[in-house]
């Protein structure tokens, strides 16, 4: 049901879009993290292995920060959003 001013619907759409964007960011970070996890320790060069470990850890930290922001933006009173979030995180393997 639309409100008289339409601002509530617009702000709900905006918030939903922000959450969707954060979920997309999580998916991208998860894919990159998996790529770097597979390369850990594979090189003969210790320097290359160190750089890969740093990149891997950086991606893990980034994922955690995005999860934190997503949790802050998720409404607490709506259980449907929680199910939506859970299914999105399950899809990307988090």
N, C-alpha and C positions, 0 to 999 in steps of 0.2 A: 504494500500500500504506500503510495507516494504521500509525502508530507506537503503542506501548503507552500513552503518555501523551496523545497527540494534540496536544501543543504544537507539534511541528514542522509539522504540517499547518496548524494555526491561524496560526502565524507566517508560513508561506508564503502563505497566503490574505491575511493582513494586508498583507504586503509587495506582493503582486500588486495589492491594492486601492489601496495608496498610489501605485503606479506608474500604475494606471489613472486615478486622480484627477489625477495630474500631467499625463498625456496629455490629459485633458479640459481642464485649465487651459491647456495649450499650444494646443489647438484654439480655445478661446475668445479667447485673446490674439491668435492669428493672424487670426481673423475681425475683431476690433476694429482690429488694426493695418492690415488691408486697407481697412477702412472709412475710417480716418483718412488713409491714404496717398492714397486717391482724392480727398480734400477738400483736400489740400495746395495752397496757392497759388490756390485758387478764389475766395476772398473779395476784395472790394475793400479791406477793412480790413486794414491791416498788423498790427494787434493780434490780430485773429481768426486771421490766418495764423500768427502767432507761437505763439499758444496751440495751434493744431492741430499745428504742428511739435513742440512740447514734448510733447504727448500722444502723438504718433506715436513719438518717441524713447523715451518712458517705456515704451510697450508693447514696443518692441524690446528694451529692457534687461530688462524683465520676462520676455520669452520666453527670453532667454539665461540668466537666473538659474534659471528652471524647468528648462531643458535641463540645466544643470549639476547640479541636485539629482537629476534623473531619471537622469543618467549615474552619479552616486554610488550610487544605490539599485539600479541594475541589476547583477545578479550577473555576474561576469566569466567564470565557468566554464561557463555554460550558453549555448550558441550559439542555442538556440531563442528565448531571451529577446531576443537581439540581432536576430533576424529579426522578432520581434514588434514590437520598438521601431522598426525600420526601416520596416516596413509602416505602422505608426501615424503616423510622421512623414511618410511619403510621402502618406498620405491627406490630411493637413492642409497639404501643400505646403511642408514645411520641409526 
